Amino acid sequence: MRDPARIDQVLAAIREVWVDDPDSRLGQLLVNAMRTTDPGLDLFTVEDTVLVRKLASFARLRRRPGA
């Protein structure tokens, strides 16, 4: 069984990115975050830990000046 505690971690990562861009749709936000470094990753099969890392990377990229 997967650790239920991961749910709060994943939701917090989504919230962090989504609050900065509230006009994005959830699906749009997730797809954009997933393809920042590897266009071959599939949102359907990605592990939650990878999704959290991708969201954090996406948030950093969006906060860079001129990004």
PyMOL Python script that loads the backbone (N, CA, C, O; Angstrom):
from pymol import cmd

cmd.read_pdbstr("""\
ATOM      1  N   MET A   1       0.849  -1.178   0.000  1.00  0.00           N
ATOM      2  CA  MET A   1       0.000   0.000   0.000  1.00  0.00           C
ATOM      3  C   MET A   1       0.897   1.244   0.000  1.00  0.00           C
ATOM      4  O   MET A   1       1.919   1.301   0.683  1.00  0.00           O
ATOM      5  N   ARG A   2       0.486   2.208  -0.770  1.00  0.00           N
ATOM      6  CA  ARG A   2       1.233   3.468  -0.822  1.00  0.00           C
ATOM      7  C   ARG A   2       0.958   4.272   0.439  1.00  0.00           C
ATOM      8  O   ARG A   2      -0.108   4.171   1.046  1.00  0.00           O
ATOM      9  N   ASP A   3       1.942   5.068   0.813  1.00  0.00           N
ATOM     10  CA  ASP A   3       1.844   5.878   2.025  1.00  0.00           C
ATOM     11  C   ASP A   3       0.818   6.994   1.831  1.00  0.00           C
ATOM     12  O   ASP A   3       1.012   7.854   0.972  1.00  0.00           O
ATOM     13  N   PRO A   4      -0.260   7.001   2.601  1.00  0.00           N
ATOM     14  CA  PRO A   4      -1.272   8.048   2.467  1.00  0.00           C
ATOM     15  C   PRO A   4      -0.737   9.453   2.774  1.00  0.00           C
ATOM     16  O   PRO A   4      -1.334  10.445   2.355  1.00  0.00           O
ATOM     17  N   ALA A   5       0.366   9.543   3.490  1.00  0.00           N
ATOM     18  CA  ALA A   5       0.936  10.859   3.817  1.00  0.00           C
ATOM     19  C   ALA A   5       1.419  11.584   2.569  1.00  0.00           C
ATOM     20  O   ALA A   5       1.572  12.805   2.584  1.00  0.00           O
ATOM     21  N   ARG A   6       1.662  10.844   1.484  1.00  0.00           N
ATOM     22  CA  ARG A   6       2.143  11.470   0.254  1.00  0.00           C
ATOM     23  C   ARG A   6       1.093  12.397  -0.339  1.00  0.00           C
ATOM     24  O   ARG A   6       1.433  13.326  -1.072  1.00  0.00           O
ATOM     25  N   ILE A   7      -0.164  12.161  -0.038  1.00  0.00           N
ATOM     26  CA  ILE A   7      -1.254  12.961  -0.609  1.00  0.00           C
ATOM     27  C   ILE A   7      -1.096  14.431  -0.229  1.00  0.00           C
ATOM     28  O   ILE A   7      -1.204  15.311  -1.083  1.00  0.00           O
ATOM     29  N   ASP A   8      -0.842  14.692   1.036  1.00  0.00           N
ATOM     30  CA  ASP A   8      -0.659  16.086   1.468  1.00  0.00           C
ATOM     31  C   ASP A   8       0.558  16.715   0.808  1.00  0.00           C
ATOM     32  O   ASP A   8       0.530  17.896   0.462  1.00  0.00           O
ATOM     33  N   GLN A   9       1.619  15.950   0.630  1.00  0.00           N
ATOM     34  CA  GLN A   9       2.832  16.462  -0.009  1.00  0.00           C
ATOM     35  C   GLN A   9       2.555  16.820  -1.477  1.00  0.00           C
ATOM     36  O   GLN A   9       2.985  17.873  -1.949  1.00  0.00           O
ATOM     37  N   VAL A  10       1.852  15.965  -2.185  1.00  0.00           N
ATOM     38  CA  VAL A  10       1.540  16.221  -3.586  1.00  0.00           C
ATOM     39  C   VAL A  10       0.616  17.431  -3.707  1.00  0.00           C
ATOM     40  O   VAL A  10       0.837  18.303  -4.547  1.00  0.00           O
ATOM     41  N   LEU A  11      -0.402  17.483  -2.878  1.00  0.00           N
ATOM     42  CA  LEU A  11      -1.335  18.611  -2.931  1.00  0.00           C
ATOM     43  C   LEU A  11      -0.660  19.933  -2.575  1.00  0.00           C
ATOM     44  O   LEU A  11      -0.986  20.969  -3.153  1.00  0.00           O
ATOM     45  N   ALA A  12       0.269  19.906  -1.639  1.00  0.00           N
ATOM     46  CA  ALA A  12       1.007  21.120  -1.280  1.00  0.00           C
ATOM     47  C   ALA A  12       1.864  21.593  -2.449  1.00  0.00           C
ATOM     48  O   ALA A  12       1.965  22.794  -2.698  1.00  0.00           O
ATOM     49  N   ALA A  13       2.476  20.663  -3.160  1.00  0.00           N
ATOM     50  CA  ALA A  13       3.292  21.028  -4.320  1.00  0.00           C
ATOM     51  C   ALA A  13       2.423  21.630  -5.422  1.00  0.00           C
ATOM     52  O   ALA A  13       2.812  22.612  -6.055  1.00  0.00           O
ATOM     53  N   ILE A  14       1.262  21.051  -5.649  1.00  0.00           N
ATOM     54  CA  ILE A  14       0.335  21.603  -6.641  1.00  0.00           C
ATOM     55  C   ILE A  14      -0.115  22.998  -6.222  1.00  0.00           C
ATOM     56  O   ILE A  14      -0.126  23.923  -7.035  1.00  0.00           O
ATOM     57  N   ARG A  15      -0.483  23.145  -4.957  1.00  0.00           N
ATOM     58  CA  ARG A  15      -0.941  24.449  -4.454  1.00  0.00           C
ATOM     59  C   ARG A  15       0.124  25.526  -4.651  1.00  0.00           C
ATOM     60  O   ARG A  15      -0.181  26.640  -5.075  1.00  0.00           O
ATOM     61  N   GLU A  16       1.359  25.189  -4.344  1.00  0.00           N
ATOM     62  CA  GLU A  16       2.445  26.165  -4.448  1.00  0.00           C
ATOM     63  C   GLU A  16       2.556  26.722  -5.867  1.00  0.00           C
ATOM     64  O   GLU A  16       2.746  27.924  -6.053  1.00  0.00           O
ATOM     65  N   VAL A  17       2.440  25.858  -6.849  1.00  0.00           N
ATOM     66  CA  VAL A  17       2.550  26.299  -8.235  1.00  0.00           C
ATOM     67  C   VAL A  17       1.265  26.981  -8.698  1.00  0.00           C
ATOM     68  O   VAL A  17       1.314  28.015  -9.362  1.00  0.00           O
ATOM     69  N   TRP A  18       0.133  26.412  -8.353  1.00  0.00           N
ATOM     70  CA  TRP A  18      -1.154  26.899  -8.847  1.00  0.00           C
ATOM     71  C   TRP A  18      -1.495  28.278  -8.298  1.00  0.00           C
ATOM     72  O   TRP A  18      -2.080  29.093  -9.012  1.00  0.00           O
ATOM     73  N   VAL A  19      -1.147  28.552  -7.063  1.00  0.00           N
ATOM     74  CA  VAL A  19      -1.424  29.861  -6.459  1.00  0.00           C
ATOM     75  C   VAL A  19      -0.700  30.972  -7.230  1.00  0.00           C
ATOM     76  O   VAL A  19      -1.201  32.091  -7.344  1.00  0.00           O
ATOM     77  N   ASP A  20       0.477  30.648  -7.753  1.00  0.00           N
ATOM     78  CA  ASP A  20       1.220  31.633  -8.538  1.00  0.00           C
ATOM     79  C   ASP A  20       0.619  31.853  -9.923  1.00  0.00           C
ATOM     80  O   ASP A  20       0.928  32.851 -10.574  1.00  0.00           O
ATOM     81  N   ASP A  21      -0.226  30.947 -10.380  1.00  0.00           N
ATOM     82  CA  ASP A  21      -0.833  31.049 -11.709  1.00  0.00           C
ATOM     83  C   ASP A  21      -2.279  30.547 -11.656  1.00  0.00           C
ATOM     84  O   ASP A  21      -2.595  29.497 -12.216  1.00  0.00           O
ATOM     85  N   PRO A  22      -3.154  31.300 -10.981  1.00  0.00           N
ATOM     86  CA  PRO A  22      -4.519  30.822 -10.775  1.00  0.00           C
ATOM     87  C   PRO A  22      -5.359  30.738 -12.045  1.00  0.00           C
ATOM     88  O   PRO A  22      -6.424  30.121 -12.035  1.00  0.00           O
ATOM     89  N   ASP A  23      -4.899  31.347 -13.141  1.00  0.00           N
ATOM     90  CA  ASP A  23      -5.652  31.264 -14.392  1.00  0.00           C
ATOM     91  C   ASP A  23      -5.444  29.938 -15.110  1.00  0.00           C
ATOM     92  O   ASP A  23      -6.198  29.607 -16.025  1.00  0.00           O
ATOM     93  N   SER A  24      -4.434  29.176 -14.712  1.00  0.00           N
ATOM     94  CA  SER A  24      -4.207  27.864 -15.325  1.00  0.00           C
ATOM     95  C   SER A  24      -5.262  26.876 -14.856  1.00  0.00           C
ATOM     96  O   SER A  24      -5.726  26.923 -13.717  1.00  0.00           O
ATOM     97  N   ARG A  25      -5.624  25.987 -15.758  1.00  0.00           N
ATOM     98  CA  ARG A  25      -6.480  24.870 -15.377  1.00  0.00           C
ATOM     99  C   ARG A  25      -5.578  23.803 -14.753  1.00  0.00           C
ATOM    100  O   ARG A  25      -4.386  23.747 -15.055  1.00  0.00           O
ATOM    101  N   LEU A  26      -6.129  22.972 -13.901  1.00  0.00           N
ATOM    102  CA  LEU A  26      -5.312  21.969 -13.212  1.00  0.00           C
ATOM    103  C   LEU A  26      -4.582  21.058 -14.191  1.00  0.00           C
ATOM    104  O   LEU A  26      -3.379  20.835 -14.054  1.00  0.00           O
ATOM    105  N   GLY A  27      -5.291  20.541 -15.163  1.00  0.00           N
ATOM    106  CA  GLY A  27      -4.656  19.660 -16.141  1.00  0.00           C
ATOM    107  C   GLY A  27      -3.547  20.365 -16.905  1.00  0.00           C
ATOM    108  O   GLY A  27      -2.483  19.792 -17.144  1.00  0.00           O
ATOM    109  N   GLN A  28      -3.798  21.599 -17.281  1.00  0.00           N
ATOM    110  CA  GLN A  28      -2.809  22.407 -17.988  1.00  0.00           C
ATOM    111  C   GLN A  28      -1.557  22.580 -17.125  1.00  0.00           C
ATOM    112  O   GLN A  28      -0.434  22.431 -17.607  1.00  0.00           O
ATOM    113  N   LEU A  29      -1.760  22.888 -15.874  1.00  0.00           N
ATOM    114  CA  LEU A  29      -0.651  23.091 -14.951  1.00  0.00           C
ATOM    115  C   LEU A  29       0.195  21.825 -14.813  1.00  0.00           C
ATOM    116  O   LEU A  29       1.423  21.888 -14.868  1.00  0.00           O
ATOM    117  N   LEU A  30      -0.452  20.695 -14.637  1.00  0.00           N
ATOM    118  CA  LEU A  30       0.266  19.434 -14.456  1.00  0.00           C
ATOM    119  C   LEU A  30       1.021  19.026 -15.721  1.00  0.00           C
ATOM    120  O   LEU A  30       2.169  18.589 -15.643  1.00  0.00           O
ATOM    121  N   VAL A  31       0.389  19.164 -16.874  1.00  0.00           N
ATOM    122  CA  VAL A  31       1.057  18.798 -18.131  1.00  0.00           C
ATOM    123  C   VAL A  31       2.252  19.705 -18.371  1.00  0.00           C
ATOM    124  O   VAL A  31       3.314  19.231 -18.775  1.00  0.00           O
ATOM    125  N   ASN A  32       2.098  20.998 -18.129  1.00  0.00           N
ATOM    126  CA  ASN A  32       3.214  21.929 -18.313  1.00  0.00           C
ATOM    127  C   ASN A  32       4.359  21.619 -17.351  1.00  0.00           C
ATOM    128  O   ASN A  32       5.524  21.682 -17.743  1.00  0.00           O
ATOM    129  N   ALA A  33       4.052  21.294 -16.130  1.00  0.00           N
ATOM    130  CA  ALA A  33       5.094  20.968 -15.152  1.00  0.00           C
ATOM    131  C   ALA A  33       5.822  19.689 -15.534  1.00  0.00           C
ATOM    132  O   ALA A  33       7.034  19.588 -15.343  1.00  0.00           O
ATOM    133  N   MET A  34       5.107  18.723 -16.065  1.00  0.00           N
ATOM    134  CA  MET A  34       5.722  17.442 -16.412  1.00  0.00           C
ATOM    135  C   MET A  34       6.662  17.556 -17.594  1.00  0.00           C
ATOM    136  O   MET A  34       7.635  16.805 -17.669  1.00  0.00           O
ATOM    137  N   ARG A  35       6.414  18.450 -18.503  1.00  0.00           N
ATOM    138  CA  ARG A  35       7.254  18.481 -19.696  1.00  0.00           C
ATOM    139  C   ARG A  35       8.389  19.495 -19.624  1.00  0.00           C
ATOM    140  O   ARG A  35       9.018  19.788 -20.640  1.00  0.00           O
ATOM    141  N   THR A  36       8.657  20.031 -18.446  1.00  0.00           N
ATOM    142  CA  THR A  36       9.725  21.014 -18.329  1.00  0.00           C
ATOM    143  C   THR A  36      11.088  20.428 -18.631  1.00  0.00           C
ATOM    144  O   THR A  36      11.941  21.128 -19.176  1.00  0.00           O
ATOM    145  N   THR A  37      11.325  19.170 -18.298  1.00  0.00           N
ATOM    146  CA  THR A  37      12.656  18.593 -18.516  1.00  0.00           C
ATOM    147  C   THR A  37      12.638  17.306 -19.327  1.00  0.00           C
ATOM    148  O   THR A  37      13.671  16.923 -19.875  1.00  0.00           O
ATOM    149  N   ASP A  38      11.516  16.637 -19.421  1.00  0.00           N
ATOM    150  CA  ASP A  38      11.475  15.367 -20.134  1.00  0.00           C
ATOM    151  C   ASP A  38      10.122  15.197 -20.818  1.00  0.00           C
ATOM    152  O   ASP A  38       9.153  14.772 -20.190  1.00  0.00           O
ATOM    153  N   PRO A  39      10.059  15.532 -22.111  1.00  0.00           N
ATOM    154  CA  PRO A  39       8.773  15.453 -22.800  1.00  0.00           C
ATOM    155  C   PRO A  39       8.228  14.031 -22.906  1.00  0.00           C
ATOM    156  O   PRO A  39       7.064  13.849 -23.265  1.00  0.00           O
ATOM    157  N   GLY A  40       9.042  13.020 -22.600  1.00  0.00           N
ATOM    158  CA  GLY A  40       8.597  11.644 -22.701  1.00  0.00           C
ATOM    159  C   GLY A  40       7.849  11.132 -21.481  1.00  0.00           C
ATOM    160  O   GLY A  40       7.257  10.055 -21.537  1.00  0.00           O
ATOM    161  N   LEU A  41       7.859  11.878 -20.378  1.00  0.00           N
ATOM    162  CA  LEU A  41       7.162  11.418 -19.177  1.00  0.00           C
ATOM    163  C   LEU A  41       5.652  11.468 -19.376  1.00  0.00           C
ATOM    164  O   LEU A  41       5.121  12.399 -19.981  1.00  0.00           O
ATOM    165  N   ASP A  42       4.989  10.475 -18.869  1.00  0.00           N
ATOM    166  CA  ASP A  42       3.546  10.357 -18.999  1.00  0.00           C
ATOM    167  C   ASP A  42       2.902  10.644 -17.646  1.00  0.00           C
ATOM    168  O   ASP A  42       3.216   9.981 -16.657  1.00  0.00           O
ATOM    169  N   LEU A  43       2.025  11.603 -17.598  1.00  0.00           N
ATOM    170  CA  LEU A  43       1.376  11.996 -16.349  1.00  0.00           C
ATOM    171  C   LEU A  43       0.612  10.828 -15.719  1.00  0.00           C
ATOM    172  O   LEU A  43       0.500  10.743 -14.496  1.00  0.00           O
ATOM    173  N   PHE A  44       0.093   9.936 -16.551  1.00  0.00           N
ATOM    174  CA  PHE A  44      -0.695   8.819 -16.040  1.00  0.00           C
ATOM    175  C   PHE A  44       0.143   7.840 -15.231  1.00  0.00           C
ATOM    176  O   PHE A  44      -0.348   7.272 -14.255  1.00  0.00           O
ATOM    177  N   THR A  45       1.397   7.631 -15.614  1.00  0.00           N
ATOM    178  CA  THR A  45       2.212   6.608 -14.960  1.00  0.00           C
ATOM    179  C   THR A  45       3.300   7.170 -14.058  1.00  0.00           C
ATOM    180  O   THR A  45       4.021   6.399 -13.425  1.00  0.00           O
ATOM    181  N   VAL A  46       3.438   8.476 -13.980  1.00  0.00           N
ATOM    182  CA  VAL A  46       4.521   9.071 -13.195  1.00  0.00           C
ATOM    183  C   VAL A  46       4.285   8.821 -11.699  1.00  0.00           C
ATOM    184  O   VAL A  46       3.160   8.910 -11.209  1.00  0.00           O
ATOM    185  N   GLU A  47       5.356   8.510 -11.003  1.00  0.00           N
ATOM    186  CA  GLU A  47       5.273   8.335  -9.547  1.00  0.00           C
ATOM    187  C   GLU A  47       5.053   9.682  -8.867  1.00  0.00           C
ATOM    188  O   GLU A  47       5.477  10.719  -9.379  1.00  0.00           O
ATOM    189  N   ASP A  48       4.405   9.665  -7.740  1.00  0.00           N
ATOM    190  CA  ASP A  48       4.100  10.899  -7.010  1.00  0.00           C
ATOM    191  C   ASP A  48       5.366  11.654  -6.624  1.00  0.00           C
ATOM    192  O   ASP A  48       5.387  12.884  -6.660  1.00  0.00           O
ATOM    193  N   THR A  49       6.412  10.938  -6.258  1.00  0.00           N
ATOM    194  CA  THR A  49       7.658  11.609  -5.880  1.00  0.00           C
ATOM    195  C   THR A  49       8.258  12.366  -7.064  1.00  0.00           C
ATOM    196  O   THR A  49       8.817  13.450  -6.897  1.00  0.00           O
ATOM    197  N   VAL A  50       8.140  11.795  -8.246  1.00  0.00           N
ATOM    198  CA  VAL A  50       8.638  12.459  -9.456  1.00  0.00           C
ATOM    199  C   VAL A  50       7.777  13.684  -9.759  1.00  0.00           C
ATOM    200  O   VAL A  50       8.304  14.737 -10.116  1.00  0.00           O
ATOM    201  N   LEU A  51       6.471  13.555  -9.622  1.00  0.00           N
ATOM    202  CA  LEU A  51       5.569  14.683  -9.853  1.00  0.00           C
ATOM    203  C   LEU A  51       5.896  15.842  -8.918  1.00  0.00           C
ATOM    204  O   LEU A  51       5.926  16.995  -9.349  1.00  0.00           O
ATOM    205  N   VAL A  52       6.136  15.552  -7.663  1.00  0.00           N
ATOM    206  CA  VAL A  52       6.483  16.601  -6.696  1.00  0.00           C
ATOM    207  C   VAL A  52       7.782  17.293  -7.116  1.00  0.00           C
ATOM    208  O   VAL A  52       7.880  18.518  -7.048  1.00  0.00           O
ATOM    209  N   ARG A  53       8.766  16.525  -7.544  1.00  0.00           N
ATOM    210  CA  ARG A  53      10.030  17.124  -8.007  1.00  0.00           C
ATOM    211  C   ARG A  53       9.816  17.980  -9.246  1.00  0.00           C
ATOM    212  O   ARG A  53      10.386  19.066  -9.351  1.00  0.00           O
ATOM    213  N   LYS A  54       9.014  17.513 -10.173  1.00  0.00           N
ATOM    214  CA  LYS A  54       8.734  18.272 -11.397  1.00  0.00           C
ATOM    215  C   LYS A  54       7.992  19.575 -11.075  1.00  0.00           C
ATOM    216  O   LYS A  54       8.276  20.618 -11.665  1.00  0.00           O
ATOM    217  N   LEU A  55       7.058  19.509 -10.151  1.00  0.00           N
ATOM    218  CA  LEU A  55       6.326  20.717  -9.759  1.00  0.00           C
ATOM    219  C   LEU A  55       7.256  21.730  -9.104  1.00  0.00           C
ATOM    220  O   LEU A  55       7.152  22.928  -9.367  1.00  0.00           O
ATOM    221  N   ALA A  56       8.162  21.258  -8.254  1.00  0.00           N
ATOM    222  CA  ALA A  56       9.118  22.157  -7.605  1.00  0.00           C
ATOM    223  C   ALA A  56      10.033  22.804  -8.638  1.00  0.00           C
ATOM    224  O   ALA A  56      10.321  23.998  -8.555  1.00  0.00           O
ATOM    225  N   SER A  57      10.488  22.024  -9.602  1.00  0.00           N
ATOM    226  CA  SER A  57      11.345  22.549 -10.666  1.00  0.00           C
ATOM    227  C   SER A  57      10.577  23.565 -11.506  1.00  0.00           C
ATOM    228  O   SER A  57      11.111  24.618 -11.854  1.00  0.00           O
ATOM    229  N   PHE A  58       9.345  23.254 -11.825  1.00  0.00           N
ATOM    230  CA  PHE A  58       8.488  24.156 -12.600  1.00  0.00           C
ATOM    231  C   PHE A  58       8.282  25.469 -11.855  1.00  0.00           C
ATOM    232  O   PHE A  58       8.318  26.541 -12.460  1.00  0.00           O
ATOM    233  N   ALA A  59       8.069  25.391 -10.550  1.00  0.00           N
ATOM    234  CA  ALA A  59       7.886  26.605  -9.742  1.00  0.00           C
ATOM    235  C   ALA A  59       9.144  27.462  -9.762  1.00  0.00           C
ATOM    236  O   ALA A  59       9.061  28.685  -9.882  1.00  0.00           O
ATOM    237  N   ARG A  60      10.302  26.833  -9.646  1.00  0.00           N
ATOM    238  CA  ARG A  60      11.569  27.588  -9.684  1.00  0.00           C
ATOM    239  C   ARG A  60      11.769  28.261 -11.035  1.00  0.00           C
ATOM    240  O   ARG A  60      12.187  29.417 -11.098  1.00  0.00           O
ATOM    241  N   LEU A  61      11.475  27.550 -12.104  1.00  0.00           N
ATOM    242  CA  LEU A  61      11.632  28.122 -13.443  1.00  0.00           C
ATOM    243  C   LEU A  61      10.721  29.328 -13.640  1.00  0.00           C
ATOM    244  O   LEU A  61      11.123  30.318 -14.251  1.00  0.00           O
ATOM    245  N   ARG A  62       9.515  29.251 -13.135  1.00  0.00           N
ATOM    246  CA  ARG A  62       8.546  30.338 -13.317  1.00  0.00           C
ATOM    247  C   ARG A  62       8.904  31.564 -12.487  1.00  0.00           C
ATOM    248  O   ARG A  62       8.501  32.679 -12.819  1.00  0.00           O
ATOM    249  N   ARG A  63       9.652  31.365 -11.420  1.00  0.00           N
ATOM    250  CA  ARG A  63      10.011  32.488 -10.543  1.00  0.00           C
ATOM    251  C   ARG A  63      11.275  33.215 -10.987  1.00  0.00           C
ATOM    252  O   ARG A  63      11.580  34.299 -10.490  1.00  0.00           O
ATOM    253  N   ARG A  64      12.011  32.618 -11.925  1.00  0.00           N
ATOM    254  CA  ARG A  64      13.240  33.265 -12.397  1.00  0.00           C
ATOM    255  C   ARG A  64      12.901  34.583 -13.086  1.00  0.00           C
ATOM    256  O   ARG A  64      11.897  34.669 -13.793  1.00  0.00           O
ATOM    257  N   PRO A  65      13.708  35.590 -12.893  1.00  0.00           N
ATOM    258  CA  PRO A  65      13.484  36.859 -13.607  1.00  0.00           C
ATOM    259  C   PRO A  65      13.561  36.629 -15.113  1.00  0.00           C
ATOM    260  O   PRO A  65      14.475  35.979 -15.620  1.00  0.00           O
ATOM    261  N   GLY A  66      12.589  37.175 -15.798  1.00  0.00           N
ATOM    262  CA  GLY A  66      12.555  37.054 -17.248  1.00  0.00           C
ATOM    263  C   GLY A  66      11.953  35.753 -17.748  1.00  0.00           C
ATOM    264  O   GLY A  66      11.899  35.513 -18.954  1.00  0.00           O
ATOM    265  N   ALA A  67      11.499  34.908 -16.824  1.00  0.00           N
ATOM    266  CA  ALA A  67      10.933  33.630 -17.246  1.00  0.00           C
ATOM    267  C   ALA A  67       9.470  33.784 -17.582  1.00  0.00           C
ATOM    268  O   ALA A  67       8.817  32.811 -17.959  1.00  0.00           O
TER     269      ALA A  67
END
""", "prot")
cmd.dss("prot")
cmd.show_as("cartoon", "prot")
cmd.util.cbc("prot")
cmd.orient("prot")
